[in-house]
Each structure stands twice: as structure tokens, then as C-alpha cells.
């Protein structure tokens, strides 16, 4: 390995470890805003929403790490501060669009070890918080048992177990908790806490490959188009393939194949199981191959491979 020159090494950010609570808050429905109001007006409303979220941080010892589109990533030295900040974020963001239905957010937070480099943070704790934000619904704040045990009793009593999940970095099911921020508890659905209420895990991003081209499906690129048209993300030169044949869409942690074609999409999983998807959807899990418009038993096909990258889907 080539040694780094001392002057260069001195200028590089130094990594250090710490225990922190990472919080992600994401504005819901911004796509609809842009469609309804146009780019300029929608961008202004979203910016006001993000400002409302960030304004909460100083009161609870939080720090903005970065904004990611319509989402903020923050860190707190104490988990109680993160929980209280998340609750106030939910209240404040609803007042942004006065005279119209308020904005909504979904929030995930997790306490644990992080790796710090400059002002940024990395590691499984970040991945877990981002995953929780993704699986939370509008108006929800989700956190983990590891975070709950660190809270003061007065804060902890405003939480409840909601369902189960396998958090990245662990192989065991553990309960996820909802932070109750609403003053009127009658708006909450009663929880039937059963082990079969298991949230789909973070199985990693989906890698799609065809003819030397590889595309990654993840939150930064949540959909890709397959077809014969040169503008498609994956192009198949087969007359049985429609111009915009099918779409792969990431919804929270799961990927769905949506067929829009004349001849359908054929799926062959690595375990030998097959399916023909025609003008419908299929949950695409595991690994295998796709064929556009032509069955795998109908001569030579231009196969599109798919498999999960086991690294975290919700990494930043």
C-alpha cells in the first residue's frame, strides 16, 4: 500500500467513534405538490417545511447533518432530545401550509454507535434510522427497543410497541416502537401485537444487469424502465419486447415488477420457480432472470439478471 504524504494525511477528515441518536424526517407527498402547484410554488412550500424541521433542533440539542431532497438527517447526543424533537417536528410541519391541508412527515430514529468523519456520520445506526423512516407512515415516528431502554421514564411512557422487524446488523426479530405525539389518543389505531406483524426487512438494493450494463435500484433511483425503446434504463433488442415494456419500482423495502407490455414478462428465479406477469404486478424477491416478451423455453432470450446487494438499502 502506498503511504499517504504527511501533509495530505493531516488535511484529511479524521474518523472517530461516538454513541449518538440519528434521526431522519421525510416530507410526504411532495411529488403531488409539484404536480399540483408547479415547480416554483412546490419548491417554496417544501423549503418552508424543511426549515420548520431544522428550526426545532437547537432546543433539543440536535444538529443538522444534511438534507437529502425532501428529507433531513440529524444527530442528537441524547435520545430523549431526539424523541422530543421528532414530536415537535410533527406538530410544526402541519402548520406550514396555512389555509390548505398541512404537510406531513414520517420519522425514524435510532440510538447507537456511529462513525464520525468531519460533520458526517456513518454506520449501521444511520442505516437503521433511515430504514425506520422509510417504513413509517405519514404522521408516524418509529424507533427501536435499543433506543427505548435509554429514555427517561416520562418520555418512554409516550411510546408503544407497534410491530416487529429485523434491523440491519442483527439477525433477531425485535419490536419497533411508535412515539405518540398526538394530544388526542383517540386518533390512534389499537395495536394487535402479534409476531406475524413483521415489517419487510432491509434486504439491500436490487442490482439489475443486462449485456454489460448494470443498474442499481435504491432510494436514490427508486424506479427503472425496461424495454425496446433506446431511452429505457435497460434496453432489450427483441421484437417481442414492447417499447416501454415493464417497470421495476421500489416501495419502501420491496421491489415490484409492473408489466405494461403486449406479450408479458417472464420471470425465472434462481430456485427454478417461474412466473409470467401480464398487465399486472409481481413482488420481485431473491435472485433470478427476466425475459421481456419471450419465454425462457422459446429459443435464445436476452436475459436480464437481478439480485439483491446485501449492503444496506438505506445507506447515505
Secondary structure as the mmCIF struct_conf table of DSSP 4:
data_model
#
loop_
_struct_conf.conf_type_id
_struct_conf.id
_struct_conf.beg_label_comp_id
_struct_conf.beg_label_asym_id
_struct_conf.beg_label_seq_id
_struct_conf.end_label_comp_id
_struct_conf.end_label_asym_id
_struct_conf.end_label_seq_id
HELX_LH_PP_P HELX_LH_PP_P1 UNK A 2 UNK A 5
HELX_RH_AL_P HELX_RH_AL_P1 UNK A 6 UNK A 11
BEND BEND1 UNK A 12 UNK A 12
HELX_LH_PP_P HELX_LH_PP_P2 UNK A 13 UNK A 14
STRN STRN1 UNK A 15 UNK A 27
TURN_TY1_P TURN_TY1_P1 UNK A 28 UNK A 29
HELX_RH_AL_P HELX_RH_AL_P2 UNK A 30 UNK A 37
HELX_RH_AL_P HELX_RH_AL_P3 UNK A 39 UNK A 55
TURN_TY1_P TURN_TY1_P2 UNK A 56 UNK A 56
HELX_RH_3T_P HELX_RH_3T_P1 UNK A 57 UNK A 60
TURN_TY1_P TURN_TY1_P3 UNK A 61 UNK A 61
STRN STRN2 UNK A 62 UNK A 68
TURN_TY1_P TURN_TY1_P4 UNK A 69 UNK A 70
STRN STRN3 UNK A 71 UNK A 76
BEND BEND2 UNK A 77 UNK A 78
HELX_RH_AL_P HELX_RH_AL_P4 UNK A 79 UNK A 93
TURN_TY1_P TURN_TY1_P5 UNK A 94 UNK A 95
BEND BEND3 UNK A 96 UNK A 97
TURN_TY1_P TURN_TY1_P6 UNK A 98 UNK A 99
BEND BEND4 UNK A 100 UNK A 100
HELX_LH_PP_P HELX_LH_PP_P3 UNK A 101 UNK A 103
STRN STRN4 UNK A 105 UNK A 117
TURN_TY1_P TURN_TY1_P7 UNK A 118 UNK A 119
STRN STRN5 UNK A 120 UNK A 122
BEND BEND5 UNK A 123 UNK A 123
HELX_RH_AL_P HELX_RH_AL_P5 UNK A 124 UNK A 135
HELX_LH_PP_P HELX_LH_PP_P4 UNK A 136 UNK A 137
TURN_TY1_P TURN_TY1_P8 UNK A 138 UNK A 139
STRN STRN6 UNK A 141 UNK A 144
HELX_RH_AL_P HELX_RH_AL_P6 UNK A 145 UNK A 148
TURN_TY1_P TURN_TY1_P9 UNK A 149 UNK A 150
BEND BEND6 UNK A 151 UNK A 151
HELX_RH_AL_P HELX_RH_AL_P7 UNK A 153 UNK A 156
TURN_TY1_P TURN_TY1_P10 UNK A 157 UNK A 158
STRN STRN7 UNK A 159 UNK A 165
TURN_TY1_P TURN_TY1_P11 UNK A 168 UNK A 169
BEND BEND7 UNK A 172 UNK A 172
STRN STRN8 UNK A 174 UNK A 179
BEND BEND8 UNK A 183 UNK A 183
HELX_RH_3T_P HELX_RH_3T_P2 UNK A 185 UNK A 187
BEND BEND9 UNK A 188 UNK A 188
HELX_LH_PP_P HELX_LH_PP_P5 UNK A 189 UNK A 191
TURN_TY1_P TURN_TY1_P12 UNK A 195 UNK A 196
STRN STRN9 UNK A 198 UNK A 198
HELX_LH_PP_P HELX_LH_PP_P6 UNK A 199 UNK A 201
HELX_LH_PP_P HELX_LH_PP_P7 UNK A 205 UNK A 205
STRN STRN10 UNK A 206 UNK A 210
TURN_TY1_P TURN_TY1_P13 UNK A 211 UNK A 212
STRN STRN11 UNK A 213 UNK A 217
STRN STRN12 UNK A 218 UNK A 218
TURN_TY1_P TURN_TY1_P14 UNK A 219 UNK A 220
STRN STRN13 UNK A 221 UNK A 221
STRN STRN14 UNK A 223 UNK A 227
BEND BEND10 UNK A 228 UNK A 229
TURN_TY1_P TURN_TY1_P15 UNK A 230 UNK A 231
BEND BEND11 UNK A 232 UNK A 233
STRN STRN15 UNK A 234 UNK A 235
TURN_TY1_P TURN_TY1_P16 UNK A 239 UNK A 240
BEND BEND12 UNK A 241 UNK A 241
TURN_TY1_P TURN_TY1_P17 UNK A 243 UNK A 244
STRN STRN16 UNK A 246 UNK A 251
TURN_TY1_P TURN_TY1_P18 UNK A 252 UNK A 253
STRN STRN17 UNK A 254 UNK A 259
BEND BEND13 UNK A 261 UNK A 263
STRN STRN18 UNK A 265 UNK A 269
TURN_TY1_P TURN_TY1_P19 UNK A 270 UNK A 271
BEND BEND14 UNK A 272 UNK A 272
STRN STRN19 UNK A 274 UNK A 277
BEND BEND15 UNK A 279 UNK A 280
STRN STRN20 UNK A 281 UNK A 283
BEND BEND16 UNK A 286 UNK A 287
STRN STRN21 UNK A 288 UNK A 292
BEND BEND17 UNK A 293 UNK A 294
TURN_TY1_P TURN_TY1_P20 UNK A 296 UNK A 297
BEND BEND18 UNK A 298 UNK A 299
STRN STRN22 UNK A 304 UNK A 308
BEND BEND19 UNK A 311 UNK A 311
BEND BEND20 UNK A 313 UNK A 314
#
